[in-house]
Amino acid sequence: MAEEFLINFTPQETRVALMQQGVVQELHIERTHGRGIVGNIYLGRVARVLPGMQSAFIEVGLERTAFLHVADIWEERGGQEPVRPIERILGEGQNIVVQVQKDPIGSKGARLSTQVSIAGRLLVFLPQEKHIGISQRIEDEAEREALRTRIQGLISDDAPGGFIVRTMASSASDEELATDIAYLRRLWAEIVQRSKGAQPPTLLHHDLTLAERVLRDLVSSDTEKIVVDSRENFQKLSFFAQEYMPQLVDLLAHYTGERPLFDLNGVEDEIQKALARRVELKSGGYLIIDQTEALTTIDVNTGGFVGARNFDDTIFKTNLEAAQALARQLRLRNLGGIIILDFIDMENAEHKEAVLAELNKALARDHTRITVNGFTQLGLVEMTRKRTRESLAHILCESCPTCGGRGEVKTAQTVAYEILRELLREARQFNAREYRILGSPTVIDLFLDEESQALAMLSDFIGKPVSLHAEASYTREQFDIVLL
């Protein structure tokens, strides 16, 4: 399917939208002060070793120490040699070269590995390995063997390191492959040289900017155009493409129109929709998407859709449309981890199979690794989507300071009753001359109207006057009791 990339630059952030048939399919955002660190290589120091968890915390200069599991520690071993326990590999205070596998997400620190991999456009270089691997997306066995033979012919037997052949290498010439090999080896040599004599924590290598990663990782044979709205960055990307991937130079275009690029293509509206909990379907049905730290749930509802001949057909058509829509929402919002899909219940087994097939077809366009487990006994579809960076909502939003992320606030009546109970506690502990309640205007209005009798009764019970003061800056759940 034909696609194009829109790249919007400001001094504060870079935003990239992947468009297919005029519809936004993916959004990538990188902020100047919060760039992702996946792929970065650090010289770190072991802060703690936890034998019980077979893991260690590594100080690499980030806000939180990063996490390294024993399974992510590379060691040269024989075929049958078992993995050594982590306490025999690492010690506190030890220097170690590590690479970030996952950005810090929520309360979790970055995930590390000691097996370094450096991505080029056509190949991924593995300095510690010796084998040549082929991308799983290249399924034809004859093509896989042909690629492996070509790479083996381009590298000398005594040269260290192995390679993984990326999908786009299948159409590359030997000259392009040789150029990528030389570039990756040179880059690794510079990293090794930088690590000598360095004191941890030190950043040895940082990955490309978002726009450069788009050219390296996301542009495919389906890409027709890459539109950039900044002259300076258009020139930088053109220079980058000319040096490393000249076949992309002709795809780059500089947008010079008066109207903002994202406004012109409806991307700003899509960003706002991608932050909403409810997603409308064209048929009248809708999705409800709830994201938590552990998992995401997506609920499908028929809404106002009553167009089919019978109820089963209505459900079936809504679920088919929802399967396409939710696959797009996963990419657009970058939802990862465990995902539970609650389609409308279907009795017909053929309908279930058709919905599942439609879902898998829609998910096949996703670059991220996905596993779909099918319908459970409860009629839910369980799936996982690899999570390597924060979701769109976590990048652009934060928990509401009023409700603390609950999505709801206490009623004014609930808060009023809490105040009355707190007032009674204060009166039993302190012998004040008067008590003053400071609260939000809605709660104070309630005390002046519906709950005035309850407040008067409590004032008589404690034998002290109670005055009221409305604070416009207070949220509904916020209150104070002042002793006068």
C-alpha positions in Angstrom: 0.0 0.0 0.0 1.4 3.4 -1.0 2.5 5.5 1.9 4.2 8.8 2.7 5.9 10.3 5.7 5.2 13.9 7.0 7.9 15.3 9.2 7.2 18.4 11.3 10.1 20.1 13.0 10.1 22.7 15.8 13.0 23.6 18.1 11.2 21.7 20.9 10.2 18.5 19.2 10.1 16.4 16.0 6.8 14.7 14.9 6.4 12.1 12.2 3.2 10.9 10.7 2.9 7.8 8.5 0.1 8.3 6.0 -1.6 5.6 3.9 -4.4 6.7 1.5 -4.6 10.0 3.3 -5.2 8.5 6.7 -2.7 8.7 9.6 -1.5 5.2 10.5 1.4 5.9 12.9 2.6 8.8 14.9 6.2 9.2 16.3 7.1 12.1 18.6 10.6 12.9 19.9 11.2 15.9 22.2 14.5 17.7 22.4 14.7 17.3 26.2 13.3 13.7 26.3 14.8 11.8 23.4 14.4 8.1 23.4 17.6 6.2 24.4 16.9 2.8 22.8 20.1 1.8 20.9 22.3 4.0 23.0 25.6 2.4 24.2 27.0 3.3 27.7 30.0 2.5 29.8 28.2 1.9 33.0 28.9 0.8 36.6 27.2 -2.1 38.4 25.3 -0.5 41.3 23.7 -3.6 42.8 23.6 -7.3 42.0 20.4 -9.2 43.0 21.1 -13.0 43.0 17.5 -13.7 44.0 16.2 -12.0 40.8 19.3 -13.0 38.7 19.6 -9.4 37.7 21.6 -6.2 38.4 21.0 -2.5 38.5 23.5 -0.5 36.4 24.3 3.2 36.8 24.5 4.7 33.3 23.8 8.4 34.1 20.0 8.3 33.8 17.5 9.5 36.4 17.0 5.9 37.5 19.4 3.0 37.5 18.8 0.7 34.5 17.9 -3.0 34.7 20.0 -5.9 33.4 18.8 -9.5 33.6 21.2 -12.5 33.4 19.5 -13.6 30.2 20.6 -10.4 28.5 24.3 -10.8 29.4 26.4 -12.0 26.5 29.1 -14.7 27.3 31.0 -16.8 24.8 30.1 -20.4 25.8 30.2 -23.9 24.3 27.1 -25.5 23.0 26.2 -27.4 26.2 27.7 -25.0 28.7 25.1 -23.7 31.1 24.5 -20.0 31.9 26.5 -18.9 34.9 24.6 -17.2 37.8 24.8 -13.4 37.7 26.7 -13.2 41.0 29.6 -15.1 39.3 29.5 -12.7 36.3 29.1 -9.3 37.8 30.3 -7.6 41.0 29.3 -4.2 42.5 31.5 -1.4 41.2 32.4 -3.2 38.1 32.6 -1.3 34.8 30.5 -2.7 32.0 29.5 -1.8 28.4 25.7 -2.0 27.9 23.1 -1.1 25.3 19.6 0.1 26.0 16.9 -2.3 24.7 13.9 -0.5 26.2 13.3 3.1 27.2 12.3 3.8 30.8 8.5 3.3 30.9 6.4 4.5 33.8 8.1 3.6 37.1 10.5 1.1 35.4 14.1 1.9 34.5 15.6 1.3 31.1 16.2 -2.4 30.1 19.8 -3.2 29.1 21.8 -5.8 27.3 25.5 -6.5 27.0 25.0 -8.0 23.6 25.6 -4.9 21.4 23.9 -4.5 18.0 24.4 -1.5 15.7 21.8 -1.0 13.0 22.6 0.2 9.5 20.1 0.6 6.7 20.7 -2.9 5.2 22.4 -4.8 8.0 22.7 -5.0 11.8 26.2 -5.5 13.1 26.8 -7.9 16.1 30.4 -7.2 17.2 30.4 -10.2 19.7 28.9 -12.8 17.3 30.2 -14.7 14.4 27.0 -15.9 12.6 25.0 -14.4 9.8 21.3 -14.2 10.5 18.4 -13.3 8.1 15.3 -11.3 8.9 12.3 -13.4 9.6 10.3 -11.3 7.2 12.2 -12.9 4.4 10.4 -16.2 4.2 11.6 -17.7 1.0 14.3 -20.3 2.0 16.2 -20.0 -1.3 16.4 -16.2 -1.0 17.6 -16.5 2.6 20.4 -18.8 1.6 21.4 -16.6 -1.4 21.6 -13.5 0.9 23.7 -15.4 3.4 26.1 -16.5 0.7 26.4 -12.9 -0.6 27.2 -11.5 2.8 29.8 -14.3 3.5 31.5 -13.3 0.2 31.7 -9.7 1.3 33.3 -10.2 4.7 36.7 -11.7 5.3 37.0 -14.9 7.4 39.3 -13.3 10.0 37.2 -10.2 10.5 35.3 -10.2 13.9 31.6 -9.8 14.2 28.4 -11.2 12.7 25.5 -9.6 10.9 21.7 -9.8 10.7 20.4 -9.1 7.2 17.5 -6.7 7.2 14.4 -7.1 4.9 15.4 -4.2 2.6 18.8 -5.8 1.9 17.1 -8.3 -0.4 17.0 -5.8 -3.3 20.4 -4.1 -2.5 23.5 -4.4 -4.7 26.8 -5.9 -3.4 28.3 -2.4 -3.5 25.5 -1.1 -1.1 26.0 -4.1 1.2 29.8 -3.6 1.3 29.3 0.1 2.1 27.0 -0.7 5.0 29.5 -3.3 6.3 32.4 -0.8 6.2 30.3 1.9 7.9 29.2 -0.4 10.7 32.7 -1.7 11.4 34.1 1.9 11.4 31.3 3.0 13.8 32.1 0.1 16.2 35.8 0.9 16.1 35.1 4.5 17.2 32.9 3.2 20.1 35.6 0.9 21.3 38.2 3.7 21.1 35.9 6.0 23.0 35.5 3.5 25.8 39.2 3.2 26.5 40.1 5.4 29.4 36.5 6.6 29.9 35.1 6.8 33.4 31.5 5.5 34.0 28.8 6.5 33.5 29.7 7.7 30.0 27.6 7.7 26.8 29.7 6.0 24.1 27.2 6.1 21.2 23.7 7.6 20.8 21.3 6.4 18.1 20.1 8.6 15.2 17.5 11.3 15.6 13.9 10.4 14.9 13.9 11.8 11.4 17.1 9.9 10.6 15.7 6.7 12.0 12.6 7.1 9.8 14.9 7.1 6.8 16.9 4.1 8.1 14.2 1.9 9.6 10.7 2.9 8.4 11.0 3.9 4.7 10.1 1.0 2.5 9.5 0.2 -1.2 5.9 1.4 -0.6 7.1 4.9 0.4 6.3 7.5 -2.3 7.3 10.7 -0.6 9.0 12.1 2.6 7.8 15.6 3.2 9.8 17.9 5.5 8.5 21.3 6.6 11.9 22.8 7.7 14.5 24.0 5.2 17.4 23.5 7.6 16.4 19.9 8.5 15.5 19.1 4.9 19.1 19.9 4.0 20.4 17.8 6.9 18.3 14.8 5.9 19.3 15.2 2.3 22.9 15.2 3.3 22.4 12.2 5.5 20.5 10.3 2.8 23.1 11.2 0.2 25.9 9.7 2.4 24.2 6.6 3.6 21.1 5.8 1.4 21.3 7.8 -1.9 18.3 5.9 -3.3 16.1 8.0 -0.9 17.3 11.4 -1.9 14.6 11.8 -4.6 11.8 10.9 -2.2 12.6 13.9 0.1 10.5 17.0 -0.5 10.6 20.4 1.2 7.1 21.8 2.1 7.0 25.6 1.8 3.2 26.3 2.1 1.7 28.8 4.5 -0.6 26.4 6.2 1.1 24.1 8.8 1.9 20.7 7.3 0.0 18.7 9.9 -3.1 20.9 9.7 -3.2 20.5 5.9 -3.3 16.7 6.2 -5.6 16.4 9.2 -2.9 15.1 11.5 -3.5 17.5 14.4 -7.2 16.3 14.5 -6.0 12.7 14.5 -3.7 13.4 17.4 -6.6 14.8 19.5 -8.8 11.8 18.6 -5.9 9.4 19.5 -6.0 10.8 23.1 -9.7 10.2 23.5 -11.1 7.1 25.4 -13.9 6.6 22.8 -13.3 5.9 19.1 -16.2 6.2 16.8 -16.7 3.6 14.0 -18.3 4.6 10.6 -21.2 2.2 11.2 -22.3 3.9 14.4 -20.5 1.5 16.7 -17.6 2.5 18.9 -14.5 1.3 20.8 -13.7 2.1 24.4 -9.9 2.0 25.1 -8.6 1.9 28.6 -4.9 1.9 29.2 -3.2 0.9 32.5 0.4 0.3 33.4 0.0 -3.5 33.2 -2.4 -3.9 30.2 -4.8 -2.2 27.8 -8.4 -3.2 27.3 -10.4 -2.4 24.2 -14.2 -2.9 24.3 -16.3 -3.1 21.2 -19.9 -1.8 21.2 -22.7 -1.6 18.5 -23.8 1.8 19.6 -26.4 3.1 17.2 -25.7 0.6 14.4 -28.9 -1.2 13.5 -28.4 -1.4 9.7 -28.1 -5.2 9.2 -31.0 -7.6 8.5 -30.7 -9.3 11.9 -28.9 -8.9 15.2 -26.2 -11.5 14.4 -25.3 -9.7 11.2 -25.2 -6.4 13.1 -22.8 -7.8 15.6 -20.6 -9.5 12.9 -20.3 -6.4 10.8 -19.5 -4.2 13.8 -16.8 -6.7 15.0 -15.3 -6.8 11.5 -15.1 -3.0 11.3 -13.7 -2.9 14.9 -10.9 -5.4 14.0 -9.6 -3.0 11.4 -10.1 0.1 13.6 -8.4 -1.3 16.7 -5.3 -2.5 14.7 -4.9 1.1 13.5 -5.4 2.4 17.0 -2.7 0.2 18.4 -0.2 1.6 15.9 -1.5 5.2 16.2 -1.4 5.2 20.0 1.7 2.9 20.2 -0.1 0.7 22.7 2.1 -2.2 24.0 2.3 -5.0 26.5 -0.8 -7.2 27.2 -3.9 -6.2 25.2 -7.4 -7.6 25.9 -9.9 -7.2 23.1 -13.6 -7.6 24.1 -15.5 -8.1 20.8 -19.3 -8.3 21.0 -20.3 -11.9 21.8 -20.8 -14.0 18.7 -22.5 -17.4 18.7 -21.5 -18.4 15.1 -18.0 -20.1 15.0 -17.5 -19.0 11.4 -18.1 -15.4 12.4 -15.4 -15.7 15.1 -12.9 -17.1 12.6 -13.7 -14.4 10.1 -13.2 -11.6 12.7 -9.9 -13.2 13.9 -8.7 -13.5 10.3 -9.6 -9.8 9.7 -7.8 -8.8 12.8 -4.6 -10.7 11.9 -4.7 -9.2 8.4 -5.0 -5.7 9.8 -2.2 -6.4 12.3 0.1 -7.7 9.5 0.9 -4.1 8.5 2.4 -3.4 12.0 6.2 -3.2 12.1 6.1 -4.2 15.8 6.2 -7.8 17.0 2.7 -9.0 17.8 1.3 -12.3 19.2 -2.5 -13.1 18.9 -3.8 -16.0 21.0 -7.3 -16.1 19.6 -10.6 -16.3 21.5 -10.6 -17.5 25.1 -13.5 -19.3 26.9 -14.8 -16.0 28.0 -15.0 -14.7 24.4 -12.0 -12.3 24.8 -9.0 -12.1 22.4 -5.7 -12.0 24.2 -2.7 -10.5 22.4 0.6 -8.9 23.1 2.4 -6.1 21.2 6.1 -5.4 22.0 6.6 -2.3 24.0 9.9 -0.4 23.4 8.8 3.2 24.1 6.1 5.2 25.8 2.6 5.3 24.3 1.3 8.5 22.7 -0.8 9.3 25.7 2.1 8.9 28.1 4.3 11.2 25.9 1.6 14.0 25.5 -0.4 13.7 28.8 0.0 13.3 32.5 -2.4 12.1 35.3 -5.2 14.6 36.1 -4.1 16.5 39.3 -7.8 16.6 40.4 -8.7 13.0 40.2 -5.2 11.5 40.3 -5.8 9.5 37.1 -9.0 7.8 38.4 -11.1 9.4 35.7 -13.7 10.5 38.2 -14.0 12.8 41.3 -16.0 12.4 44.5 -19.3 14.2 44.6 -19.7 17.4 46.6 -21.9 15.5 49.0 -19.2 12.8 49.6 -16.6 15.5 50.3 -19.1 17.4 52.6 -19.6 14.3 54.7 -15.8 13.7 54.9 -15.5 17.3 56.2 -18.1 16.7 58.9 -16.3 13.6 60.1 -12.9 15.4 60.1 -14.4 18.3 62.0 -15.6 16.0 64.7 -12.1 14.4 65.0 -10.6 17.9 65.3 -13.1 19.0 68.0 -12.3 15.9 70.1 -8.5 16.6 69.9 -8.3 20.4 70.1 -10.3 22.9 72.2 -10.5 25.7 69.6 -12.6 28.9 69.9 -14.0 28.5 66.4 -13.5 26.1 63.4 -13.4 27.4 59.8 -14.0 25.2 56.8 -12.0 26.1 53.7 -13.4 24.2 50.6 -14.3 24.4 46.9 -17.2 26.7 46.0 -19.5 23.7 45.2 -18.9 22.1 48.6 -19.4 25.4 50.5 -22.6 26.0 48.5 -23.8 22.6 49.6 -23.2 23.5 53.3 -25.1 26.7 52.8 -28.1 24.9 51.3 -28.9 21.1 51.5 -26.4 20.3 54.3 -26.9 23.4 56.4 -29.0 21.5 59.0 -26.3 18.8 59.3 -23.6 21.5 59.8 -25.8 23.3 62.4 -26.4 20.0 64.3 -22.6 19.3 64.4 -21.9 22.8 65.6 -24.4 22.4 68.4 -22.9 19.0 69.3 -19.3 20.2 69.7 -20.5 23.5 71.3 -18.4 25.7 69.0 -19.2 27.9 66.0 -18.3 26.7 62.5 -17.7 29.3 59.7 -17.4 28.7 56.0 -15.0 30.1 53.4 -15.0 29.2 49.7 -11.6 29.0 48.0 -11.9 29.3 44.2 -8.5 27.7 43.7 -9.5 24.5 45.5 -10.4 21.3 43.6 -13.7 19.6 44.7 -11.9 17.0 46.9 -9.6 19.6 48.5 -10.4 21.1 51.9 -8.8 22.4 55.1 -10.1 22.9 58.7 -8.6 25.9 60.4 -8.6 26.2 64.2 -9.2 29.8 65.4 
